[in-house]
Amino acid sequence: MLHNLAIKSIEKAFRSAISKGLIREEDTLVMFHDLAFLKERILLLKSLFPPQTLHGVAMKANPLKKILEFLLPLRAGTEVASVGELKLALKTGYPPGMIVFDSPAKTWQDLEFALLTGVHINIDSLAELARVASLKEKIVSDSTLGIRINPQVGIGTIAESSVAGEYSKFGIPVKTKREELEAAFLTYPWLTGVHLHVGSQGCSMELLLNGIGVLYNFVTGINAKRKEMNHPPISIFDIGGGLPVSYRSDQVPVSMEKYAGEIADRFPSLFTSHFSLLTEFGRWVHVNAGWTVSRVEYVKRDPGINTLMIHAGADLFIRECMNPESWPHEYSIFDRSGNLKSGKDQNPYNLAGPLCFSGDILARNVVLPVVEEGDTLVIHDTGGYTIGMWSRYNSRQTPRVIGYEGDEFRILRERESFEELERFWE
Ligand SMILES: Cc1ncc(COP(=O)(O)O)c(C=O)c1O
C-alpha cells in the first residue's frame, strides 16, 4: 500500500467536502481522516502477524471515539496509557481481552479497577509489582500480567520520544535490574508476559529488532528456569509500537511487511503457538491516514520572508512547534475554490499559529506558491498525535473532524461549541 496519501486524492476529497457544504464559515480549521486508508492499515497489519496476535492500537495516537468505534469491528484491540483511556475503551465496547493497560503511574485504585475488569496489564516497576501482588491476594482477576522491561538498546534520533536508553523513566532496566527481574519471574507464576517499547518515530528498524532480541534472550533463559519450578512459561510477548512513518512523500519508510518479516526470520518461535504476540502500533496506523486544513487568515509580507497566520499552532502541533527539525510535515495550498496552487513564491513562508507566544510557529522558511488571504493550507500526515495532544492554551475551540470513505463523508467530531469550551474552565 502507499505510504501516504497523494495530494490528488486529498484535493479530490477536499473539493467534495466543499461541495457538500461540510466546511462552514466558522470551520477555520478542519481535520480529515481517510477511513479506507486506515482500514487497509489494520487489515495489512493483521495479515502480517500470526492470527493469535492482539494488535493493541495505541489509543494516545488518536483517541477520537468515532475512530475507536471504527477500529473495533476490524477486531483491532487497543493499548491504553491511563485509566481514562481504559474507561474510554470499555465505554466504546472493547472487550477487556482486547485491552492492554500501560502506564508508569498506575495508582492502587487504577490497578484494582484494571484487575477487576480483567484487562492485560503491563507492570512498569518493581514497586507496582508489589502492589499488584498484594492486590492479587484479595482479588480474583482474569487479567494477564506482564512486566515492561527496558531493553537498554539505545536511543533513536529523537531523544524526547526514545525510551530504551541506559536510563528511561519507563520499565525495569534489563541490565541494571537483571537479578530483581529474574527473581520476580521466578517468584510469581502468574507473571506470564513481557513488554518492551523502544520509542516512537526516530527509531530504526534495527534498533527495534535489537530490543526484541534482548527480551527474547531474557525470556528464553527465564522460561528454562520456570520450567524447572513448574511455573507456566512466559507466553505473552508485547513488542510495543514505534515503527516510524514517513512525513515526506519522497521518502519511503521501512514497511510493516519488512519489519514483521524480520521478526519472523530472527525470532521464529515468536510466530509459533508458544507465544501470543501483542503489538502497540499507533503512529504507523494513524498518521498517514489524516490531513488538516486551515484557512489562511492573513498574509504578512516582510523583506525576505512571508508569514501566514493560520488556525493551528502549538495547540494541535506541540511537537512540531517545540522541535521542528524532528517533526517535519509537507504542506500544500488550495485556492478559494479548492484547486491546488502551483508555482513558487520568491520568498518562503513561516506558518504561524494563533497562540499568544512567539514559539507558536508550525514551520519556518517553507517554500510555497504565492499565497493569498482566504486560501487554504493543507498540513499533510496529521492522523496521529495531533488532536490527542490538543492544548487548551488561549481557549481556542477544537476543530471539526471529518472522516471519509470514497465519497461518503461523516462528522467524527463536531467543532467544539463555545458552551463546551466554557464548561472546561468552570
Ligand atoms: C508504551 C507505548 N506503546 C506504544 C506506543 C505507540 O508508539 P507508536 O505510535 O510510535 O507506534 C507508545 C508511544 O509512545 C508507547 O509509549
The ligand as a Gaussian input file, in Angstrom:
#p B3LYP/6-31G(d) Opt

LIG

0 1
 C        4.056000       2.046000      25.610000
 C        3.808000       2.553000      24.240000
 N        3.293000       1.719000      23.332000
 C        3.023000       2.128000      22.085000
 C        3.264000       3.421000      21.682000
 C        2.961000       3.807000      20.266000
 O        4.088000       4.140000      19.562000
 P        3.970000       4.454000      18.007000
 O        2.816000       5.356000      17.864000
 O        5.233000       5.080000      17.621000
 O        3.733000       3.150000      17.304000
 C        3.795000       4.327000      22.595000
 C        4.079000       5.706000      22.182000
 O        4.942000       6.367000      22.605000
 C        4.069000       3.892000      23.910000
 O        4.569000       4.725000      24.818000

